[in-house]
Amino acid sequence: MNVILFGPPAAGKGTQAKRLVETRKMVQLSTGDMLRAAIASGSELGKRVSGIMERGELVSDGIVIELIEQRLPEAEAAGGAIFDGFPRTLAQAEALDQMLERRGSRIDLVIRLKVDDEALMKRVAGRFAESGRPDDNPDSFKVRLNAYNAQTAPLLPYYQAQKNLLEVDGMGSIEAVAAAIDEALDAPRG
């Protein structure tokens, strides 16, 4: 089963994806984690994306799609992927559908975590104070949230048209959100 966890930065996608990795043995394909690992490695790719991420801008579709394509065989071997932070644009969504179709697969479910922008700002300020992640800097986060609202939120009609979009209240406790996601994953599909 291939699942997209959809929502703005700091909505809890990573937390829920990690839980699904533990409980369902799916592979988490987190573009944010992959990009941070590239930066930490000091690779040429890492150097290219470092400044982009620190400014809160979105990394190009080509780079992100390349990262995802490299990890698809691992996800297939595990029986499915959790796409976390991808796709972010319509071009990425279409590229993902084409990649999966070539491999005889598809997106089974898109779970949108609905959250409040103000609550996200508070969540990120706390996370930045705790971890110091450069992309959680409140100023960078505002840029990321605006980029999400402008570029990523328009994907909702794309997935609504595919009839695989389900909304979950992302403002509940981690456990409540997890229960809603599990219910969605376990529901029969038509």
C-alpha positions in Angstrom: 0.0 0.0 0.0 1.3 3.4 -1.0 0.2 6.3 1.2 0.8 10.0 1.1 0.7 12.0 4.4 -0.4 15.4 3.2 -0.3 18.6 5.2 1.7 21.7 5.9 5.1 21.7 7.5 5.0 20.7 11.2 1.5 19.1 10.9 2.8 15.8 12.3 3.4 13.9 9.1 6.9 12.8 10.3 5.6 11.6 13.7 2.8 9.6 12.1 5.0 8.2 9.4 7.6 7.0 11.9 4.8 5.3 13.8 3.6 3.5 10.6 7.1 2.4 9.9 7.2 0.8 13.4 3.7 -0.7 13.5 3.2 -1.6 9.8 6.7 -2.0 8.6 6.2 0.4 5.7 9.1 2.5 4.3 9.0 6.2 5.0 10.1 8.3 2.1 10.6 11.7 3.7 12.1 14.1 1.3 13.0 16.4 4.2 14.9 13.6 6.0 16.6 12.6 2.7 17.6 16.2 2.0 18.9 16.8 5.5 21.0 13.5 5.2 22.4 14.8 1.9 23.4 18.1 3.6 25.0 16.2 6.6 26.9 14.0 4.2 28.6 17.1 2.6 27.8 15.7 -0.8 27.5 17.9 -3.9 23.7 17.5 -3.7 23.8 18.5 0.0 25.8 21.6 -0.8 23.3 22.6 -3.5 20.2 22.2 -1.3 21.6 23.6 1.9 21.1 27.2 1.1 17.7 26.6 -0.5 16.4 24.9 2.7 17.9 27.4 5.0 15.9 30.2 3.2 12.8 28.1 3.5 12.4 27.6 -0.3 11.3 24.4 -2.0 14.0 22.2 -3.6 13.5 21.7 -7.3 11.2 18.9 -8.5 14.0 17.2 -10.4 16.2 16.7 -7.3 13.3 15.6 -5.2 12.0 13.1 -7.8 15.5 11.7 -8.2 15.7 11.1 -4.4 12.3 9.3 -4.4 13.0 7.2 -7.4 16.2 5.9 -5.8 14.2 4.7 -2.7 11.2 3.1 -4.5 12.7 -0.4 -4.8 13.2 -0.5 -1.0 9.6 0.5 -0.4 8.3 -2.0 -2.9 10.2 -4.8 -1.1 8.5 -3.8 2.2 5.1 -3.8 0.7 4.5 -0.1 0.5 5.6 3.5 1.1 4.6 6.4 3.2 5.3 9.5 1.2 6.0 12.3 3.7 6.6 15.8 2.3 6.2 14.6 -1.2 4.6 15.4 -3.6 4.6 19.2 -3.0 3.6 20.4 -6.5 1.3 19.2 -9.2 4.3 18.4 -11.4 5.7 16.2 -8.6 2.3 14.5 -8.1 2.1 13.7 -11.8 5.7 12.5 -11.9 5.0 10.2 -8.9 1.9 8.7 -10.5 4.0 8.1 -13.7 6.9 6.5 -11.7 4.5 4.2 -9.8 2.5 3.3 -12.9 5.7 2.2 -14.7 6.3 0.0 -11.7 2.7 -1.4 -11.8 1.7 0.5 -8.7 -0.2 3.5 -7.6 -1.1 5.8 -4.6 -3.7 4.0 -2.6 -4.6 6.7 -0.1 -3.8 10.3 0.6 -4.4 11.3 4.2 -4.6 15.1 4.7 -3.8 16.2 8.2 -5.9 19.3 8.7 -4.3 21.8 11.0 -4.5 25.5 12.1 -1.7 27.8 10.8 -1.4 29.6 14.2 -1.0 26.4 16.1 1.7 25.3 13.6 3.6 28.5 14.3 3.6 27.7 18.0 4.6 24.1 17.4 7.5 25.1 15.2 8.8 27.8 17.6 8.9 25.1 20.3 10.6 22.6 18.0 13.2 25.2 16.9 14.0 26.0 20.5 14.4 22.3 21.2 16.3 21.1 18.1 17.6 24.2 16.4 16.8 22.8 13.0 17.6 25.6 10.5 14.4 24.9 8.5 12.3 25.3 11.8 13.5 28.9 12.3 10.2 30.8 12.7 11.1 33.2 9.8 12.0 30.3 7.5 8.9 28.5 8.6 6.7 31.3 7.6 8.2 31.1 4.1 7.7 27.3 4.1 4.1 27.6 5.2 3.4 30.3 2.5 5.0 28.1 -0.1 2.9 25.1 1.1 -0.3 27.2 0.9 0.6 28.5 -2.6 2.1 25.5 -4.2 1.0 22.3 -2.3 -2.5 22.9 -1.1 -3.7 23.1 -4.7 -3.0 19.3 -4.9 -6.1 18.7 -3.0 -8.4 18.8 -6.0 -6.0 16.5 -7.9 -6.3 13.8 -5.3 -10.0 14.5 -4.7 -10.5 13.7 -8.4 -8.7 10.4 -8.0 -11.1 9.6 -5.1 -8.3 8.6 -2.7 -8.2 11.7 -0.4 -9.3 11.4 3.2 -9.1 14.2 5.8 -8.0 13.6 9.4 -8.1 16.3 12.2 -4.4 16.9 12.8 -5.0 19.1 15.8 -5.8 16.1 18.1 -3.3 14.3 20.3 -0.7 12.1 18.6 -2.7 9.1 19.7 -6.0 10.4 18.3 -4.5 11.2 15.0 -2.8 7.8 14.9 -6.1 6.1 15.6 -7.8 8.0 12.7 -5.0 7.1 10.3 -5.2 3.4 11.3 -8.9 3.4 10.7 -8.4 4.9 7.3 -5.7 2.4 6.4 -7.8 -0.5 7.5 -11.0 0.6 5.8 -12.0 -1.5 2.7 -11.1 0.1 -0.6 -13.4 0.1 -3.6 
